[in-house]
Amino acid sequence: MDVTGKRVSIIGAGKSGIAAAGLLKGEGAEVLLSELGSIGEKERLSLQELQILFEEEGHSERVYEADFCVISPGIPPAAPVVKNMQARSIPIYSEIEIASLFCKACMVGITGTDGKTTTATLVHRICEEDGRQQGYRSYSVGNIGVPFASMVRQMHAGDVAVVELSSYQLERCFTFRPDVAVITNITPDHLDRYEHDMQHYADAKFRIFMNQRGNETLVYNEDDPLLRAHFSVPADRFPFRMLPFGMEPTSEEGVDRRVVLLDGKAIVVRQADGEERLMGTSEFLKNSFRGRHNISNVLAAVAAARALGIGNEAVRAALRAFSGVEHRQEFVMTINGADWVNDSKATNINAMRQAIEAVPSTAVLIAGGRDKGNDYASIAGLVRNKVSLLVAIGESKATIASFFDGLVALKVAASLEEAVLLAREAALPGQTVLFSPGCASFDMFNNFEERGQRFKECVHCLPLC
């Protein structure tokens, strides 16, 4: 893509906006970055060093003097600046779309409601292991925290870019075409952005494969009812290869390859000419990396590795060394016989369900935050059976207390610090204290990372006996 002399407006001064501005400036575009709020000192210095024009505390008319616009994913489609861009027929792209146009590396795109960060991290680790032997580099970018645009100019042909993608990032992708696309699952989330229309949300996720053709591969979870229904049509309807994975695989006609869990104990690759056992689950499941959902994430990563042509030894080595992702069912420490687990990344009910199911015995659960329209009834039975005490926090604490009152022992805390102290008083040896909010973090923290870090700090300040 030649952007020399093109006028580009970047809307939003977050990490992805600044990365897109830097990339396009470096490629010869005339860039203006515009922020509705204030720009932080660090970001302001970065823009000045790059000699990028910027404005803050509102969008001026200058933003509409553009050949195209790049928008940060957190800006909603109904924002006035978006509506004005559309009214003036100015094309609007995501940072992911722009970065992909300059990418020389093989692209692996990974999306899904839950599991995408773990799966993307696993695929990256597998590629790193393989790359050490084969002489290429793997880059982990996208929603995982490192903007794609900040790294794409470093990538060379033969390298691999593992790109984690949210639905927000995919909304403004139009030509993005990964060599391998992965969908881990699709369950209700962010429905406030999608007019409470589940299909609207799913359609945003499906943009990950809309441009795939030929030998490009879609890896998808056939245990997921929505995905299974969508791909149950004859395989020749889709102009790319499909590689399903699942715990309980079916056998639709036309799809002869699968990555499956056999008898709950081993990962097996099924092909038209037979089965190949890769490794047993006992080889990679650890205290900080456990649960049925994580086996599903491993299956997705193995399938992606197969699509990339990576050998079994690299896959086995990476999986054996993997110990999980920070803030996702992360083991913190053991205090008086009770394990403390940080699951701050659980921002929806499905992620909370997975975390509770992974607890080996019973749990003291700390939950709450900014509610996104959660269906607490869907986990009522699980909470009743596996949770000995629920400590509610955040904006949603009254809603949680009202729903679970009488179903489980319940306490309400005014802060995360108080919640940790209440959990410490209640936890018994052999139990797990699980911090799995099931809600967004923005009522009390800037993001789930800050929330998880604060939880860990609180736990480390507790007495050990």
C-alpha positions in Angstrom: 0.0 0.0 0.0 1.4 3.4 -1.0 0.4 6.1 1.4 2.9 8.7 0.4 1.3 12.1 0.6 -2.0 10.7 1.8 -3.8 12.7 4.5 -4.7 10.5 7.4 -6.6 11.2 10.6 -6.0 8.9 13.5 -8.9 9.0 16.1 -7.8 8.0 19.6 -4.4 8.4 21.3 -4.2 4.9 22.8 -1.5 2.4 22.0 -3.0 1.3 18.7 -3.7 4.9 17.6 -0.1 6.0 18.3 1.3 2.9 16.7 -0.8 3.4 13.5 0.3 7.1 13.4 3.9 6.1 13.7 3.6 3.4 10.9 1.8 5.7 8.5 4.1 8.7 9.2 7.1 6.4 8.5 5.5 5.3 5.2 5.2 8.9 4.0 1.6 9.9 5.0 0.6 13.3 6.4 -0.8 12.3 9.8 -3.0 14.1 12.3 -3.8 12.3 15.6 -6.9 13.6 17.3 -8.0 12.7 20.9 -11.4 13.6 22.4 -9.9 13.7 25.9 -6.4 14.5 27.1 -3.2 12.9 25.9 -0.8 11.6 28.5 2.7 13.1 28.9 4.4 9.9 27.7 2.2 9.7 24.6 2.7 13.4 23.9 6.5 13.0 24.0 6.2 10.0 21.7 4.2 12.0 19.1 6.6 14.9 19.3 9.6 12.6 18.7 7.9 11.2 15.6 7.0 14.7 14.5 3.3 13.8 14.3 0.7 16.6 14.5 -1.9 16.0 17.2 -4.8 17.7 19.0 -6.6 16.9 22.2 -9.7 17.8 24.2 -11.9 17.5 21.1 -11.9 16.8 17.4 -11.5 19.8 15.1 -12.7 20.2 11.6 -9.2 19.3 10.5 -9.9 15.6 11.1 -12.3 15.6 8.2 -9.7 16.8 5.8 -8.5 13.3 5.2 -8.2 10.7 2.5 -8.9 8.0 5.2 -9.2 7.6 8.9 -7.8 5.0 11.4 -10.0 4.6 14.5 -9.1 3.1 17.9 -11.1 0.0 18.8 -12.6 1.5 21.9 -14.5 4.2 20.0 -18.1 3.1 19.5 -19.7 3.1 16.1 -22.3 5.7 17.2 -19.6 8.2 18.3 -20.2 11.6 16.6 -16.8 11.7 14.9 -17.5 8.3 13.3 -20.9 9.4 12.1 -19.4 12.6 10.7 -16.7 10.6 8.9 -19.3 8.4 7.3 -21.5 11.3 6.3 -18.5 12.7 4.4 -17.7 9.3 2.8 -14.2 9.1 4.4 -13.1 5.5 4.7 -12.5 4.3 8.3 -10.1 1.5 9.0 -8.8 -0.3 12.1 -5.2 -0.3 13.1 -5.2 -4.1 12.4 -6.3 -3.5 8.8 -3.7 -0.9 8.2 -0.8 -2.9 9.7 -1.8 -6.0 7.7 -1.3 -4.1 4.4 2.4 -3.7 5.3 2.9 -7.2 6.7 5.4 -9.4 4.9 5.2 -12.2 7.6 2.8 -15.1 7.6 -0.3 -14.0 9.6 -2.2 -16.1 12.2 -5.3 -14.3 13.3 -7.0 -15.5 16.5 -10.4 -14.4 17.8 -13.2 -15.7 20.1 -15.1 -14.6 23.1 -12.9 -16.5 25.5 -9.5 -18.3 25.2 -8.1 -16.1 22.5 -5.2 -14.7 24.6 -4.2 -18.1 25.9 -4.5 -19.6 22.4 -2.5 -16.8 20.9 0.2 -17.1 23.5 0.4 -20.8 22.9 0.7 -20.4 19.2 3.4 -17.8 19.6 5.3 -20.1 22.0 5.0 -23.0 19.5 6.3 -20.7 16.7 9.1 -19.4 18.8 10.2 -23.0 19.5 10.0 -24.0 15.9 11.6 -20.7 14.8 14.7 -21.4 16.8 15.2 -24.5 14.7 14.0 -23.2 11.4 15.5 -19.7 11.5 12.4 -17.4 11.7 11.0 -15.1 14.3 7.5 -15.1 15.8 5.7 -11.9 16.9 2.8 -11.7 19.4 0.7 -8.7 18.6 -2.8 -7.3 18.5 -5.3 -7.4 21.4 -2.8 -9.2 23.5 -1.2 -5.8 24.2 1.4 -5.0 21.6 -0.1 -3.1 18.6 0.4 -4.8 15.3 1.4 -1.5 13.7 4.2 -1.0 16.1 6.0 -4.2 15.0 5.0 -4.8 11.4 8.0 -3.0 9.9 10.4 -5.3 11.7 8.8 -8.4 10.2 10.3 -10.3 7.3 9.1 -12.9 4.8 9.2 -16.2 6.6 8.4 -14.8 10.0 5.1 -15.4 11.7 2.8 -12.7 13.2 0.4 -14.1 15.7 -2.4 -11.5 15.9 -5.0 -11.7 18.7 -8.2 -10.0 17.6 -11.2 -8.6 19.4 -14.5 -8.0 17.6 -13.9 -4.3 17.9 -10.7 -4.6 16.0 -12.3 -6.7 13.3 -15.2 -4.4 12.7 -13.1 -2.1 10.5 -11.1 -4.8 8.7 -12.0 -5.1 5.0 -9.0 -6.8 3.3 -7.3 -8.4 6.3 -6.5 -12.0 5.1 -4.7 -14.2 7.6 -2.9 -17.4 6.4 -4.5 -19.1 9.4 -7.6 -17.9 11.2 -8.7 -19.3 14.5 -12.0 -18.9 16.3 -12.0 -20.3 19.8 -15.7 -19.9 20.6 -18.5 -17.3 20.4 -20.7 -16.7 23.5 -22.6 -13.6 24.6 -20.3 -10.6 25.4 -20.2 -6.9 24.5 -23.9 -7.1 23.5 -24.3 -3.5 24.6 -22.1 -2.5 21.6 -24.0 -4.8 19.3 -27.6 -3.7 20.0 -28.1 -6.9 22.1 -28.0 -8.9 18.9 -25.9 -12.0 19.2 -25.7 -12.5 15.4 -24.4 -8.9 15.0 -21.6 -9.8 17.5 -20.9 -13.1 15.7 -20.8 -11.4 12.3 -18.0 -9.1 13.6 -16.0 -12.2 14.6 -16.6 -13.9 11.3 -14.8 -11.0 9.5 -11.6 -12.9 10.4 -12.1 -15.4 7.6 -14.2 -13.3 5.1 -11.2 -12.8 2.7 -9.5 -16.3 3.0 -9.1 -18.3 -0.1 -7.2 -21.4 -1.5 -4.7 -22.9 0.9 -5.5 -20.5 3.7 -7.0 -22.3 6.7 -9.8 -21.6 9.2 -9.4 -23.4 12.5 -12.7 -23.5 14.5 -14.2 -25.0 17.6 -16.8 -27.6 16.6 -17.9 -28.0 20.3 -19.3 -24.4 20.1 -23.0 -24.7 19.0 -23.0 -21.4 17.1 -19.8 -22.3 15.1 -21.0 -25.9 14.5 -24.3 -24.6 13.1 -22.6 -22.0 10.9 -20.1 -24.5 9.4 -22.5 -27.4 9.1 -23.2 -26.6 5.5 -21.2 -28.5 2.7 -17.5 -27.7 3.0 -17.3 -26.5 -0.6 -19.3 -23.5 0.3 -16.2 -22.0 1.8 -13.3 -21.2 -0.5 -10.6 -22.1 2.0 -9.5 -25.1 4.1 -11.1 -25.9 7.4 -9.5 -27.6 10.3 -12.0 -28.2 13.2 -11.0 -29.1 16.8 -13.0 -30.3 19.7 -13.5 -32.5 22.7 -16.3 -34.4 21.1 -15.8 -34.2 17.4 -18.4 -34.9 14.8 -17.8 -36.0 11.3 -19.4 -33.7 8.7 -18.9 -34.8 5.2 -16.0 -33.1 3.4 -13.9 -32.3 6.4 -11.4 -35.2 6.9 -8.9 -33.5 9.4 -9.5 -32.8 13.0 -7.6 -32.2 16.2 -9.4 -33.9 19.0 -9.3 -35.0 22.6 -9.4 -38.8 22.8 -10.9 -40.4 25.9 -10.2 -37.2 27.9 -6.5 -38.2 28.0 -4.7 -37.5 24.8 -4.5 -35.1 21.9 -5.0 -36.9 18.6 -4.8 -35.6 15.0 -7.3 -37.3 12.8 -6.7 -37.4 9.0 -8.2 -39.3 6.2 -5.4 -41.9 6.4 -5.7 -42.5 10.2 -5.0 -41.1 13.6 -1.8 -39.7 15.1 -1.4 -39.4 18.9 0.4 -36.1 19.7 0.7 -36.1 23.6 -1.2 -36.8 26.8 -3.0 -34.1 28.7 -1.0 -35.0 31.8 2.1 -33.6 30.0 0.9 -30.0 29.9 -1.8 -29.6 32.6 -0.4 -27.9 35.7 -1.7 -26.2 38.8 -1.7 -22.8 37.0 -2.9 -24.2 33.7 -5.8 -26.5 34.2 -9.5 -27.0 33.3 -11.5 -28.2 30.3 -11.4 -24.9 28.6 -7.6 -24.9 28.6 -7.6 -28.2 26.9 -9.8 -26.6 24.2 -7.3 -23.8 23.9 -4.5 -26.3 23.5 -6.4 -28.1 20.7 -6.9 -24.8 18.9 -3.2 -24.1 19.1 -2.2 -27.5 17.9 -4.6 -27.2 15.0 -3.0 -23.8 14.1 0.4 -25.3 14.3 -0.7 -28.1 12.0 -2.0 -25.5 9.5 1.4 -23.8 9.6 3.2 -27.1 9.0 5.0 -27.1 12.3 6.4 -30.4 13.5 5.3 -32.3 16.5 8.5 -31.9 18.6 8.2 -28.1 18.6 4.6 -28.4 19.6 5.3 -30.8 22.4 8.2 -28.8 23.8 6.2 -25.5 23.8 3.2 -27.1 25.5 5.3 -28.8 28.2 7.0 -25.5 29.1 3.7 -23.5 29.1 2.4 -22.4 32.5 -0.5 -20.2 31.6 -1.2 -16.5 31.0 -1.0 -13.7 33.6 -4.4 -12.7 35.0 -6.1 -15.9 33.6 -6.5 -18.4 36.3 -3.0 -17.4 37.5 -1.8 -19.2 40.6 -0.6 -16.5 43.1 0.3 -18.4 46.2 -0.9 -20.8 48.9 -1.8 -19.4 52.3 -2.7 -21.7 55.2 -3.5 -24.5 52.8 -5.7 -22.5 50.5 -4.7 -21.6 46.9 -5.2 -18.1 45.7 -5.9 -17.6 42.0 -6.0 -14.4 40.0 -8.6 -14.6 37.1 -9.0 -10.8 36.6 -9.2 -11.4 32.8 -12.6 -13.0 33.3 -14.8 -10.1 32.2 -17.9 -12.1 31.3 -20.0 -14.9 32.8 -18.6 -17.6 30.5 -15.1 -16.9 31.6 -16.2 -17.0 35.2 -17.9 -20.3 34.6 -14.8 -21.8 33.2 -12.7 -20.7 36.2 -15.2 -22.1 38.7 -15.3 -25.4 36.9 -11.5 -25.6 36.9 -11.4 -25.3 40.7 -10.6 -28.8 42.0 -12.7 -28.7 45.2 -14.7 -25.7 46.4 -14.0 -22.0 46.2 -14.3 -18.7 48.0 -15.3 -16.5 45.0 -14.6 -12.8 44.7 -16.7 -11.3 41.8 -18.1 -8.1 40.5 -17.3 -4.9 38.6 -19.1 -3.1 35.8 -21.9 -5.4 34.7 -22.3 -6.0 30.9 -25.8 -7.4 31.2 -24.7 -10.7 32.8 -27.1 -13.7 33.0 -26.3 -14.8 36.5 -29.0 -17.5 36.3 -26.8 -19.4 33.9 -24.2 -20.1 36.6 -26.6 -20.4 39.6 -26.3 -24.2 39.9 -22.6 -24.1 39.6 -22.2 -21.5 42.2 -24.5 -23.3 44.6 -22.5 -26.5 44.2 -18.9 -25.2 44.2 -18.8 -21.9 46.0 -18.7 -21.8 49.8 -18.7 -18.0 50.0 -19.3 -15.3 47.4 -17.8 -11.8 48.1 -19.4 -9.2 45.9 -17.5 -6.0 44.9 -17.8 -3.1 42.5 -20.7 -1.4 40.7 -22.5 -4.7 40.4 -22.2 -5.8 44.0 -25.9 -5.0 44.8 -27.1 -6.9 41.7 -24.9 -9.9 42.6 -26.0 -9.8 46.2 -29.6 -9.6 45.3 -29.5 -12.5 42.8 -27.4 -14.9 44.9 -28.9 -14.1 48.3 -30.2 -17.4 49.8 -28.4 -19.4 47.2 -24.9 -19.2 48.7 -23.2 -17.6 51.7 -22.7 -14.0 50.7 -20.7 -10.9 51.8 -20.4 -7.5 50.2 -17.1 -5.5 50.2 -16.6 -1.9 49.7 -13.2 -2.4 48.0 -11.0 -5.2 46.6 -8.7 -4.9 49.6 -11.7 -5.6 52.0 -12.8 -8.5 49.7 -9.4 -10.1 50.1 -9.5 -9.8 53.8 -13.0 -11.3 54.0 -11.9 -14.2 51.7 -8.8 -14.8 53.9 -11.1 -15.2 57.0 -13.3 -17.7 55.2 -10.9 -19.8 53.2 -10.2 -23.4 54.5 -7.3 -25.6 53.8 -7.8 -27.4 50.4 -10.1 -24.6 49.1 -9.3 -22.1 46.3 -9.8 -18.3 46.7 -10.8 -17.4 43.2 -10.8 -13.8 42.0 -13.0 -14.1 38.9 -15.0 -10.9 38.5 -17.2 -11.8 35.5 -17.5 -8.1 34.9 -15.5 -5.3 33.2 -12.9 -3.5 35.3 -13.7 0.1 34.5 -15.7 0.9 37.6 -12.6 0.7 39.8 -9.6 0.2 37.5 -8.3 1.3 34.2 -8.1 -2.3 32.8 -8.2 -5.9 33.9 -4.4 -6.0 34.1 -4.3 -3.2 36.7 -7.1 -5.0 38.6 -5.3 -8.3 38.6 -2.1 -6.7 39.7 -3.8 -5.0 42.6 -5.4 -8.3 43.7 -2.0 -10.0 43.7 -0.5 -7.2 45.7 -3.3 -7.5 48.3 -2.7 -11.3 48.5 1.0 -10.9 49.0 0.4 -8.5 51.9 -1.6 -11.1 53.8 0.0 -13.0 56.7 1.0 -16.6 55.7 -0.5 -18.2 58.7 
